[in-house]
Amino acid sequence: MTALDGWEAFELVSGKAPDVVITDWKMPRVDGLGLCRLLRHNQLSSGLPVILLSADEPPNDRRSQLYDAYLRKPIAIEHLLALVSAVLSRPH
């Protein structure tokens, strides 16, 4: 599934929970961290693994608790796939 912004992504996830969410930080309407907040505060998606992507440095505050992994762009697809596998193998 793909979404154009964080709100659309939240609506998609609410209808059919995927195995993992990979989201960009910078998006219109609701950004990636906003999406993470929505997911974490929703009973059905609170344990859903989330990988946050951005060209920026990762947050070094409480916001880092909202996602399971962070990748800085540009990203090698092999690295992303390995991270998805690692995140999915963790207990949630």
C-alpha positions as CSV (number, residue, x, y, z in Angstrom):
1,M,0.0,0.0,0.0
2,T,1.1,3.5,-0.6
3,A,-0.1,6.9,0.7
4,L,0.5,10.5,-0.3
5,D,0.6,11.8,3.3
6,G,0.5,10.6,6.9
7,W,-3.3,10.9,7.3
8,E,-4.0,8.8,4.2
9,A,-1.4,6.3,5.5
10,F,-3.2,6.1,8.9
11,E,-6.5,5.6,7.2
12,L,-5.1,2.7,5.1
13,V,-3.4,1.1,8.1
14,S,-6.6,1.4,10.1
15,G,-8.5,-0.6,7.4
16,K,-5.9,-3.3,6.8
17,A,-2.9,-3.6,9.1
18,P,0.3,-4.3,7.2
19,D,3.3,-6.2,8.7
20,V,5.4,-3.0,8.8
21,V,5.0,0.7,8.0
22,I,7.8,2.5,6.2
23,T,7.3,6.3,6.2
24,D,9.1,9.4,5.2
25,W,9.4,12.1,8.0
26,K,8.6,15.1,5.7
27,M,5.1,14.7,4.2
28,P,2.1,17.1,3.8
29,R,-0.9,17.3,6.2
30,V,0.4,14.8,8.7
31,D,4.2,14.2,8.7
32,G,5.9,10.8,9.5
33,L,6.2,11.6,13.2
34,G,2.6,12.6,13.3
35,L,1.7,9.3,11.6
36,C,3.8,7.5,14.3
37,R,1.9,9.3,17.0
38,L,-1.4,8.3,15.5
39,L,-0.3,4.7,15.1
40,R,1.0,4.4,18.7
41,H,-2.1,5.9,20.2
42,N,-4.5,3.6,18.3
43,Q,-5.1,0.2,20.0
44,L,-5.1,-1.7,16.7
45,S,-1.8,-0.3,15.4
46,S,0.1,0.5,18.6
47,G,2.4,-2.5,18.2
48,L,2.9,-2.1,14.4
49,P,6.6,-1.9,13.5
50,V,7.5,1.5,12.0
51,I,10.6,2.5,10.1
52,L,11.0,6.3,9.7
53,L,13.1,7.7,6.8
54,S,14.5,11.1,6.3
55,A,17.4,13.1,4.9
56,D,17.6,14.9,8.3
57,E,19.3,13.7,11.5
58,P,17.1,11.5,13.6
59,P,15.4,13.1,16.6
60,N,17.3,12.8,19.8
61,D,14.4,13.3,22.1
62,R,11.2,11.4,23.2
63,R,10.0,11.4,19.6
64,S,12.5,8.6,18.9
65,Q,10.2,6.3,21.0
66,L,7.5,6.6,18.4
67,Y,9.2,4.5,15.7
68,D,11.2,1.2,15.7
69,A,14.0,2.1,13.3
70,Y,15.4,5.2,11.5
71,L,17.1,5.3,8.2
72,R,18.8,8.3,6.7
73,K,18.4,8.9,3.0
74,P,19.7,8.1,0.5
75,I,19.1,4.4,1.3
76,A,20.5,1.3,-0.3
77,I,17.6,-1.1,-0.9
78,E,19.6,-3.9,0.5
79,H,20.0,-2.0,3.8
80,L,16.3,-1.3,3.9
81,L,15.3,-4.9,3.3
82,A,17.7,-6.1,6.0
83,L,16.2,-3.5,8.4
84,V,12.7,-4.6,7.6
85,S,13.7,-8.2,8.2
86,A,15.3,-7.3,11.6
87,V,12.3,-5.2,12.7
88,L,9.9,-7.9,11.8
89,S,11.8,-10.5,13.8
90,R,11.7,-8.5,17.0
91,P,8.9,-9.3,19.5
92,H,6.2,-6.7,19.5
